[in-house]
Amino acid sequence: MNRGQTTLLKCLYESEGPIRKAEVVDRIREGDARSFGGVLGAFSNRVNYTADITGSPGYEAFVGRREIDGEEYFELREEARKAIDGISELQSAFERDMDELLDYQGVPVEFDS
């Protein structure tokens, strides 16, 4: 799992509720909205090409998106939170400081159904 996807999941996992898209973009892509779109696209491909996932739910299988007071917010779906709790590699990665993860090359994670 590349660092963009890892930092996205860490940001949402550590959030205590919905978090503004602008804040997520600032934290994991230094305000670069275009780069953030690439993270979401890559994560969508990872989800859609995972065995046993039907349809094409994309990143929204893990991440909820909604509008609050005219601003876009993201939050980790509860099912995703539970799945992440069972992946020791991600838990270990999440223990790292966000700045360290941003420089990290990725987390070797295999997703089984």
ZIDANOR-V569921 format. One record per residue. N is the residue number from 1. RES is the residue in one small letter. SS is DSSP state (a for helix, b for strand, c for the rest). Layout:
N&RES&SS + N&RES&SS
//
This chain:
1&m&c + 2&n&c + 3&r&a + 4&g&a + 5&q&a + 6&t&a + 7&t&a + 8&l&a + 9&l&a + 10&k&a + 11&c&a + 12&l&a + 13&y&a + 14&e&a + 15&s&c + 16&e&c + 17&g&c + 18&p&c + 19&i&b + 20&r&b + 21&k&a + 22&a&a + 23&e&a + 24&v&a + 25&v&a + 26&d&a + 27&r&a + 28&i&a + 29&r&a + 30&e&c + 31&g&c + 32&d&c + 33&a&a + 34&r&a + 35&s&a + 36&f&a + 37&g&a + 38&g&a + 39&v&a + 40&l&a + 41&g&a + 42&a&a + 43&f&a + 44&s&a + 45&n&a + 46&r&a + 47&v&a + 48&n&a + 49&y&c + 50&t&c + 51&a&c + 52&d&c + 53&i&c + 54&t&c + 55&g&c + 56&s&c + 57&p&c + 58&g&a + 59&y&a + 60&e&a + 61&a&a + 62&f&c + 63&v&b + 64&g&b + 65&r&b + 66&r&b + 67&e&b + 68&i&b + 69&d&c + 70&g&c + 71&e&b + 72&e&b + 73&y&b + 74&f&b + 75&e&b + 76&l&b + 77&r&c + 78&e&a + 79&e&a + 80&a&a + 81&r&a + 82&k&a + 83&a&a + 84&i&a + 85&d&a + 86&g&c + 87&i&c + 88&s&a + 89&e&a + 90&l&a + 91&q&a + 92&s&a + 93&a&a + 94&f&a + 95&e&c + 96&r&c + 97&d&c + 98&m&a + 99&d&a + 100&e&a + 101&l&a + 102&l&a + 103&d&a + 104&y&c + 105&q&c + 106&g&c + 107&v&c + 108&p&c + 109&v&c + 110&e&c + 111&f&c + 112&d&c + 113&s&c
//
